[in-house]
Structure formats: C-alpha cells, structure tokens
Amino acid sequence: MIERKPLPYRIRSFEDYQTKYAHSVNDPEGFWSDIAESFHWQQKWDKVLEWDFEKPEVKWFVNGKLNITENCLDRHLETRGNKIALIWEPNDPKERFERLTYRELYNRVNRFANVLKRNGVGKGDRVCIYMPMIPDLTVAVLACARIGAVHSVVFAGFSSHALADRIIDAKAKMVITSDGMYRGAKELPVKRIVDEALERCDSVEKVVVVERTRWAVNMVDGRDVWYHDEVEHVGDDCPAEQMDSEDLLFILYTSGSTGRPKGVVHTCGGYMVYTAYSFLNVFQYEESDVYWCTADVGWITGHSYIIYGPLLNGATTMMFEGVPTYPDPGRFWQVCDKYGVNQFYTAPTAIRALMAHGEDHVYSYSLNSLKVLGTVGEPINEEAWHWYNIHVGKEQCPIVDTWWQTETGGIMISALGPHSPNKPSHAGLPLPGIQPALLNEKGEEIEENEQEGYLVMKFPWPSILRTTYGDHERCRVTYFSHYKNVYFTGDGAKRDKDGLYRIIGRVDDVINVSGHRFGTAEIENAINQNDNVVESAVVGYPHHIKGQGIYAYIILKDSTDTIENLRGEITETCVKEIGPIAKPDKIQFVSGLPKTRSGKIMRRILRKVAEGEPDKLGDTSTLLDPDVVEEIVKGAQ
C-alpha cells in the first residue's frame, strides 16, 4: 500500500502566504522540493531544477520516477477508499446521476488501461480522446496516464476537420470516443464526426467506442471496437508504468495566431506537483468538501481542476454533462443545492449569460453550502463580479478570479480563498513560487506599483509548458523570443498600489488611440455597465487621424427601439469611466460573438471585420457558433 503523506503546502492565512512567498523567491528549489516530498515517487529526483529560457529548456525533479495515477488513486485507497472521488451530473436532470468512490474509480481506470493495452497502446503512444462529459472521459484520461500513453483530449464539439488536424499533428495511434452525446436540447453524432475525421488520418489503428446514447453507429471491422465488449476480456489489476518526471503526460491543442493548431506539451512530475498545490490553496479545499468546476475536460481547466488537481488531493470532484441554461437558467444553482457544493468554479461568459435571465433563477435556491466562488477563462468585469458576489455568494464567499493559461498548466495569479486580498476585476497576487514582472516596450522591468506593462515570468514553475509538440522552435518564438530570459505571457497587466495584478487583455488586444494605450477589457467593463448590455467585445481598427479607432460589438438584452439613445448612453459611460479618448468610434449591435468552445472571444476575427477584410477571417469551423460570424460581417457592411 502506498503511504499517504501530510501536505506541507497548505496556506492558512495572509501571513502564511507572505512567509511562503518569501521562501519561494529566496530558495525556489528548496520551496518546490519540500512540496514534492509529499507525493509518492518510485525513485527520488537527483536534482530539483535545470533551466535555460534561451533554448528554451526546463526540467523539474530531474531523473525522478513516478506515475501520476498512483498519486491520484493508489495512495488514497487505504484511508479514502470509500470516499466519493467523482460525482457525475448528467445533461438531463431526470437521468440518474453517478457517484464513484476512490476504489471504484481505481478499478475502472485499471480496467480501461488494460483495454488500451489489449488494443496495442503502450508507453509513449499518443491517444486522442473525443468524448462528451461522462465518467468514462475521466477514466480514459487516467487510463492513458496509468500505462504511460500520452493523452490528447479534443473537445467533443470541434468539427471533423479540426479533430483531424489534431490527430494528424499528434500522430495518434488510437481514438477513444462515444456513440453520441447530449448537450442541452441537442443530440450530437460523436462517432460520425470521428469517422469523417479519420478519412484524412492514416496513423489511427484502433477506435474504442463507449456507449452513451445507444444509437446505431458505423463500426469499421478491424479498427473499431465497443468498450463494453472489450472490458469483458480484462481484469482490474494494472500496475502503474514507471515514468520519468519529464516524460510526456499530455498534449493539449490551443488556438495559435496561424491556422495550424498548437500542441502544448505538459510532463508528468512538475505538472503533478503544481496542479495539486494550486488547487488546494486557491480553492482552500477541506476534506469533506464537494468541489465543482463547470469546464469541459477538453480544455486545460478540465485537465487541471476537474481531474488531476482535485484527485491528487483526495477531493470529491464533479463533472457536469450539460449547459447552464438547460432545462432552465437555474440549473447551476439547482445542482449546487443538490450536492451541497462548497467550491464553484465557472467562466465569466456563463455568469453574464445567467445575469441576462435575471435573479429569480438564483433566488429559487439556497446556495448555503457555497464557501468559495471562482472564475476562469478571461478577466471578469466588475458588473458581473458584483452580481456573482451579491446574488450567488450572498457577499459571504471570496471570489477567486484566476489568471493562467493552457501553457502555464495551473493557476498563477489569484486570491487564495479568503487568505489574500480580493478586489473586483483584479486577479490578485501571484501564488508562492510564481515570479511575475511587468516590462515596458524596451523590455526593462517596471519596479513601481500603479503601472502597467507586458506581463512576463522571470523564473520557471513546475508546470510550465515544455515545448509545442513536434515544433520546438514555435515554442521558443512564441513564448521566449520577445524578451530575454523571461516567459512572455502575451498579456498586458496593471499592478495597483498594493501589488495586485489586473489583466488588461492580450497585448494584441491593446488599442493605441492617439498614443494612449487601452486594454480591451477596460473599455468593455465600461460598456457592460449599461443595464441593456449583456456582453461586449472591443477591437482596434485603422483610423486616419487617431492611428487606431475603437470598434465595439455589443449584445443587448432585448431588441429595443431606442438604439440611437443607447449608443449615446454607452459613449457617455466610456467617456465618464475612462475619458473622451476612449469613446467607441463605431458601435455594432450583434446577437452573438465569435467564441471558442472554452468561451474566449476570437478578437482576431472581429478585427478583420472592423478592418474591412472579411475575406481574411481564416478557419471559423471550430467556433462555438460559426454562423454568428456571417451575421456580424453582414451587419458591418
């Protein structure tokens, strides 16, 4: 039986935060070594860290041997074997939910791992997972990690073309999928999309199909197998493959500035240490809590804070198959009450969408169990922050406005529950172990507070990306070539008088109007204060006098006859909140915005429309709703 060790990395107060932060800066290797000691290693590391941002090359816990699933599952069996590890809430509230204990999850992971081996998958092979949010998705991810296969989860909503691109780039040997899926009122043919994708792919030898909808699907003889048939031939004992700390754990594809997907690579040891540490401290998880992140496992948020971070800490974590407005806009709050959720983590996009439906859907539920609220995916604007705080948290729950990226692997800047400062629309202070800085346009560090600049990281952390799969030069150019010896986040940020960071948007989302730089989030915050506005997105476009003008795309709550009055009100607010120079030059009212499946607004597309170049939009098939782009283009004309 694997020993479960105490966790030395829990932060219990602001004083504790300050002490640990000082330790992490003065002795970073000692700081991370202390934290890593609490995990089960098959062989201890020889050296804590080797790094060179010029190459770039980063190695943590060098020559350490481990398997992350032993830390997620095996080490909990003796003391937490009967504790609920995973709660699954289906799309349809009338369908039966599922609860898996740590022992049940362990057994299911072992059986799935044996099915993978039976079908020819071994250490180092890439496995693409294209599945709905069902328990078998979590099981499949952990089964890959169990045998040392590299998982590449693709959101089961991407088109067959986007799926094929990711399979081809990773040279995946296997695809794990389902027959179909339910999402709100929609039924989607998941297996059919895989079949279409595989017409373009020659690396895939096997497709394992999990039953969800019991629809009849096409099964290719010799390639496709049903999971429920395969599992009949295997046992539930599967020894964990020994992995080097720097062996690949997963590839996760993210949008790049080019049309080609960018495969961010994370490795076993450092990712394990950082996700466990950040989960425990940001959400201040306690042993009996129920934690719910509403993200999809197809995104880094789902990897780090539905699966790995919670399970590494022996937490009870939830998976939700549905959408926040189905069967009505009270679904999130109904689920919180149903399971007594203590930590609730969602996207500002979801919060703003629910705001538009009013407060009655919130007040139908008590929400008394909630202790910490979180947001992820983009900075949360002040109006949404206050709505969330007042109506959901009853002004009793700290809001952790987490800043991080697919590339960082885990949360980097955030409040730590109630134990560090919490300020609307500010991510807050860096976690101990994270060393951010602001640089000016010359690459010089800005030491003073109440300044803004380019957000960079001066020192590596354990879950930093190691490369972009198959193209290390792309990794170097994107993240390490802009400024010497730092990781460049691509974001601009402001630091207030107390040292709290506020993310003001991607650097390419900074608008320069007559020499004045504005973050898109700053202008959007002002626009969103109008009671008639649901959401807005702002971009810059060429202006013959100012250099750049401000183009605002705005979603309204209701169609209204007073459009021109609204234009005036919105302009007035921008002038009042920021100054006359910040008033939008063009306002276009739209029914929706082009968003990725994770809720991020694709401003690149909006910029091309604003610049009068709708023929240069690139691939829009991977957007949540590609049709909205056509409507925006027509409206602009």
KAHUGI-V300632 format. One record per residue. N is the residue number from 1. RES is the residue in one letter. BURIAL is 1 if it has 9 or more other ideal C-beta (glycine too) atoms within 8 Angstrom, else 0. D_FIRST is the distance of its C-alpha to the first C-alpha in whole Angstrom. Layout:
<<N,RES,BURIAL,D_FIRST> <N,RES,BURIAL,D_FIRST>>
This chain:
<<1,M,0,0> <2,I,0,4> <3,E,0,6> <4,R,0,9> <5,K,0,12> <6,P,0,16> <7,L,0,18> <8,P,0,21> <9,Y,1,23> <10,R,0,25> <11,I,1,28> <12,R,0,30> <13,S,0,34> <14,F,0,36> <15,E,0,37> <16,D,1,33> <17,Y,1,34> <18,Q,0,36> <19,T,0,35> <20,K,1,32> <21,Y,1,34> <22,A,0,36> <23,H,1,33> <24,S,1,32> <25,V,0,36> <26,N,0,36> <27,D,0,33> <28,P,1,31> <29,E,0,29> <30,G,0,28> <31,F,1,28> <32,W,1,25> <33,S,1,23> <34,D,1,23> <35,I,1,21> <36,A,1,19> <37,E,0,18> <38,S,1,16> <39,F,1,14> <40,H,1,11> <41,W,1,13> <42,Q,0,13> <43,Q,0,16> <44,K,0,18> <45,W,1,21> <46,D,0,25> <47,K,0,27> <48,V,1,26> <49,L,1,29> <50,E,0,32> <51,W,0,35> <52,D,0,38> <53,F,1,40> <54,E,0,43> <55,K,0,41> <56,P,1,39> <57,E,0,36> <58,V,1,33> <59,K,1,29> <60,W,1,26> <61,F,1,24> <62,V,1,25> <63,N,1,23> <64,G,1,20> <65,K,1,18> <66,L,1,15> <67,N,1,15> <68,I,1,16> <69,T,1,14> <70,E,1,10> <71,N,1,12> <72,C,1,14> <73,L,1,11> <74,D,1,8> <75,R,1,7> <76,H,1,9> <77,L,1,8> <78,E,0,7> <79,T,0,11> <80,R,1,13> <81,G,1,12> <82,N,0,15> <83,K,1,17> <84,I,0,20> <85,A,1,19> <86,L,1,22> <87,I,1,25> <88,W,1,28> <89,E,1,32> <90,P,1,34> <91,N,1,37> <92,D,0,39> <93,P,0,39> <94,K,0,40> <95,E,0,37> <96,R,0,34> <97,F,0,31> <98,E,1,27> <99,R,0,24> <100,L,1,20> <101,T,1,17> <102,Y,1,14> <103,R,1,13> <104,E,1,16> <105,L,1,17> <106,Y,1,13> <107,N,1,15> <108,R,1,18> <109,V,1,17> <110,N,1,16> <111,R,1,19> <112,F,1,21> <113,A,1,20> <114,N,1,21> <115,V,1,24> <116,L,1,25> <117,K,1,24> <118,R,1,26> <119,N,1,29> <120,G,1,29> <121,V,1,27> <122,G,1,25> <123,K,0,24> <124,G,0,27> <125,D,1,29> <126,R,1,30> <127,V,1,29> <128,C,1,32> <129,I,1,31> <130,Y,1,34> <131,M,1,33> <132,P,1,34> <133,M,1,31> <134,I,1,29> <135,P,1,26> <136,D,1,26> <137,L,1,27> <138,T,1,23> <139,V,1,21> <140,A,1,24> <141,V,1,23> <142,L,1,19> <143,A,1,20> <144,C,1,22> <145,A,1,20> <146,R,1,17> <147,I,1,19> <148,G,1,21> <149,A,1,24> <150,V,1,26> <151,H,1,27> <152,S,1,30> <153,V,1,31> <154,V,1,34> <155,F,1,36> <156,A,1,37> <157,G,0,40> <158,F,1,41> <159,S,0,44> <160,S,1,44> <161,H,1,46> <162,A,1,43> <163,L,1,40> <164,A,1,42> <165,D,1,42> <166,R,1,39> <167,I,1,38> <168,I,1,40> <169,D,1,39> <170,A,1,36> <171,K,0,37> <172,A,1,34> <173,K,1,33> <174,M,1,32> <175,V,1,33> <176,I,1,31> <177,T,1,33> <178,S,1,34> <179,D,1,38> <180,G,1,39> <181,M,1,38> <182,Y,1,40> <183,R,1,40> <184,G,1,43> <185,A,0,46> <186,K,0,45> <187,E,0,44> <188,L,1,43> <189,P,1,43> <190,V,1,40> <191,K,1,40> <192,R,1,43> <193,I,1,43> <194,V,1,40> <195,D,1,43> <196,E,1,45> <197,A,1,43> <198,L,1,42> <199,E,0,46> <200,R,0,46> <201,C,1,43> <202,D,0,42> <203,S,1,39> <204,V,1,37> <205,E,0,36> <206,K,1,34> <207,V,1,34> <208,V,1,32> <209,V,1,33> <210,V,1,31> <211,E,1,34> <212,R,1,34> <213,T,1,38> <214,R,0,39> <215,W,0,42> <216,A,0,43> <217,V,1,43> <218,N,0,44> <219,M,0,41> <220,V,0,42> <221,D,0,42> <222,G,0,39> <223,R,0,38> <224,D,1,37> <225,V,1,34> <226,W,1,33> <227,Y,1,29> <228,H,0,30> <229,D,0,31> <230,E,1,29> <231,V,1,26> <232,E,0,27> <233,H,0,26> <234,V,1,23> <235,G,0,19> <236,D,1,16> <237,D,0,14> <238,C,1,15> <239,P,0,13> <240,A,1,13> <241,E,1,16> <242,Q,0,16> <243,M,1,19> <244,D,1,21> <245,S,1,22> <246,E,1,25> <247,D,1,25> <248,L,1,26> <249,L,1,24> <250,F,1,27> <251,I,1,31> <252,L,1,32> <253,Y,1,36> <254,T,1,38> <255,S,0,42> <256,G,1,44> <257,S,0,48> <258,T,0,49> <259,G,0,48> <260,R,0,45> <261,P,1,42> <262,K,1,40> <263,G,1,36> <264,V,1,34> <265,V,1,31> <266,H,1,28> <267,T,1,25> <268,C,1,21> <269,G,1,21> <270,G,1,24> <271,Y,1,24> <272,M,1,20> <273,V,1,21> <274,Y,1,24> <275,T,1,24> <276,A,1,21> <277,Y,1,23> <278,S,1,26> <279,F,1,25> <280,L,1,24> <281,N,1,27> <282,V,1,30> <283,F,1,29> <284,Q,1,28> <285,Y,1,25> <286,E,0,24> <287,E,0,21> <288,S,0,23> <289,D,1,25> <290,V,1,26> <291,Y,1,27> <292,W,1,29> <293,C,1,30> <294,T,1,33> <295,A,1,33> <296,D,1,33> <297,V,1,30> <298,G,1,32> <299,W,1,33> <300,I,1,31> <301,T,1,31> <302,G,1,29> <303,H,1,26> <304,S,1,26> <305,Y,1,26> <306,I,1,25> <307,I,1,22> <308,Y,1,21> <309,G,1,22> <310,P,1,21> <311,L,1,17> <312,L,1,16> <313,N,1,17> <314,G,1,16> <315,A,1,19> <316,T,1,21> <317,T,1,23> <318,M,1,27> <319,M,1,28> <320,F,1,32> <321,E,1,34> <322,G,1,37> <323,V,0,40> <324,P,1,41> <325,T,1,44> <326,Y,1,44> <327,P,0,45> <328,D,0,46> <329,P,0,46> <330,G,1,44> <331,R,1,41> <332,F,1,39> <333,W,1,39> <334,Q,1,39> <335,V,1,36> <336,C,1,35> <337,D,1,36> <338,K,0,35> <339,Y,1,31> <340,G,0,32> <341,V,1,31> <342,N,1,31> <343,Q,1,31> <344,F,1,33> <345,Y,1,33> <346,T,1,36> <347,A,1,39> <348,P,1,42> <349,T,1,44> <350,A,1,42> <351,I,1,44> <352,R,1,47> <353,A,1,47> <354,L,1,46> <355,M,1,49> <356,A,0,52> <357,H,0,51> <358,G,0,52> <359,E,0,50> <360,D,0,51> <361,H,1,47> <362,V,1,45> <363,Y,0,47> <364,S,0,46> <365,Y,1,43> <366,S,0,42> <367,L,1,39> <368,N,0,38> <369,S,1,34> <370,L,1,35> <371,K,1,34> <372,V,1,34> <373,L,1,36> <374,G,1,35> <375,T,1,37> <376,V,1,37> <377,G,1,39> <378,E,1,42> <379,P,1,43> <380,I,1,44> <381,N,1,48> <382,E,1,49> <383,E,1,51> <384,A,1,47> <385,W,1,45> <386,H,1,48> <387,W,1,48> <388,Y,1,44> <389,N,1,44> <390,I,1,47> <391,H,1,46> <392,V,1,42> <393,G,1,41> <394,K,0,44> <395,E,0,44> <396,Q,0,41> <397,C,1,38> <398,P,1,38> <399,I,1,38> <400,V,1,36> <401,D,1,38> <402,T,1,36> <403,W,1,37> <404,W,1,35> <405,Q,0,36> <406,T,1,34> <407,E,1,34> <408,T,1,33> <409,G,1,29> <410,G,1,29> <411,I,1,31> <412,M,1,34> <413,I,1,36> <414,S,1,36> <415,A,1,36> <416,L,1,33> <417,G,1,33> <418,P,0,36> <419,H,1,35> <420,S,1,37> <421,P,1,41> <422,N,1,41> <423,K,0,45> <424,P,0,46> <425,S,1,46> <426,H,1,44> <427,A,1,40> <428,G,1,40> <429,L,1,39> <430,P,1,36> <431,L,1,33> <432,P,1,32> <433,G,1,31> <434,I,1,34> <435,Q,0,38> <436,P,1,40> <437,A,1,44> <438,L,1,47> <439,L,1,50> <440,N,1,53> <441,E,0,55> <442,K,0,55> <443,G,0,52> <444,E,0,52> <445,E,0,50> <446,I,1,51> <447,E,0,50> <448,E,0,52> <449,N,0,51> <450,E,0,53> <451,Q,1,53> <452,E,1,52> <453,G,1,51> <454,Y,1,48> <455,L,1,45> <456,V,1,43> <457,M,1,39> <458,K,0,40> <459,F,0,37> <460,P,1,34> <461,W,1,31> <462,P,1,27> <463,S,1,28> <464,I,1,31> <465,L,1,32> <466,R,0,32> <467,T,0,35> <468,T,1,37> <469,Y,1,36> <470,G,0,38> <471,D,0,41> <472,H,0,40> <473,E,0,43> <474,R,1,43> <475,C,1,40> <476,R,1,42> <477,V,0,46> <478,T,1,44> <479,Y,1,42> <480,F,1,43> <481,S,0,47> <482,H,0,48> <483,Y,1,48> <484,K,0,47> <485,N,0,43> <486,V,1,42> <487,Y,1,40> <488,F,1,43> <489,T,1,42> <490,G,0,45> <491,D,1,45> <492,G,1,48> <493,A,1,47> <494,K,1,49> <495,R,1,48> <496,D,1,49> <497,K,0,51> <498,D,0,47> <499,G,0,45> <500,L,1,44> <501,Y,1,44> <502,R,1,45> <503,I,1,45> <504,I,1,48> <505,G,1,48> <506,R,1,47> <507,V,1,50> <508,D,0,52> <509,D,1,52> <510,V,1,54> <511,I,1,57> <512,N,1,60> <513,V,1,63> <514,S,0,66> <515,G,0,64> <516,H,0,62> <517,R,0,58> <518,F,1,57> <519,G,1,53> <520,T,1,53> <521,A,1,51> <522,E,1,53> <523,I,1,56> <524,E,1,54> <525,N,1,53> <526,A,1,57> <527,I,1,57> <528,N,1,55> <529,Q,1,56> <530,N,1,59> <531,D,0,58> <532,N,0,59> <533,V,1,57> <534,V,1,53> <535,E,1,52> <536,S,1,54> <537,A,1,53> <538,V,1,56> <539,V,1,56> <540,G,1,59> <541,Y,1,62> <542,P,0,65> <543,H,1,68> <544,H,0,71> <545,I,0,72> <546,K,0,68> <547,G,1,66> <548,Q,1,64> <549,G,1,64> <550,I,1,62> <551,Y,1,61> <552,A,1,59> <553,Y,1,58> <554,I,1,57> <555,I,1,56> <556,L,1,58> <557,K,0,57> <558,D,0,60> <559,S,0,63> <560,T,0,66> <561,D,0,70> <562,T,0,69> <563,I,0,68> <564,E,0,70> <565,N,0,70> <566,L,1,66> <567,R,1,66> <568,G,0,69> <569,E,1,66> <570,I,1,63> <571,T,1,65> <572,E,0,66> <573,T,1,63> <574,C,1,62> <575,V,1,65> <576,K,0,64> <577,E,1,60> <578,I,1,61> <579,G,0,64> <580,P,0,67> <581,I,0,66> <582,A,1,63> <583,K,1,64> <584,P,1,64> <585,D,0,66> <586,K,1,65> <587,I,1,63> <588,Q,1,62> <589,F,0,61> <590,V,1,59> <591,S,0,57> <592,G,1,53> <593,L,1,52> <594,P,1,50> <595,K,1,47> <596,T,1,44> <597,R,1,41> <598,S,1,39> <599,G,1,42> <600,K,0,44> <601,I,1,47> <602,M,1,49> <603,R,1,51> <604,R,1,52> <605,I,1,54> <606,L,1,56> <607,R,1,57> <608,K,1,58> <609,V,1,60> <610,A,1,61> <611,E,0,63> <612,G,0,65> <613,E,0,62> <614,P,1,61> <615,D,0,61> <616,K,0,59> <617,L,1,56> <618,G,0,53> <619,D,0,51> <620,T,1,50> <621,S,0,49> <622,T,1,45> <623,L,1,46> <624,L,0,46> <625,D,0,49> <626,P,1,51> <627,D,0,54> <628,V,1,55> <629,V,1,55> <630,E,0,59> <631,E,1,60> <632,I,1,59> <633,V,1,61> <634,K,0,64> <635,G,1,64> <636,A,1,64> <637,Q,0,67>>
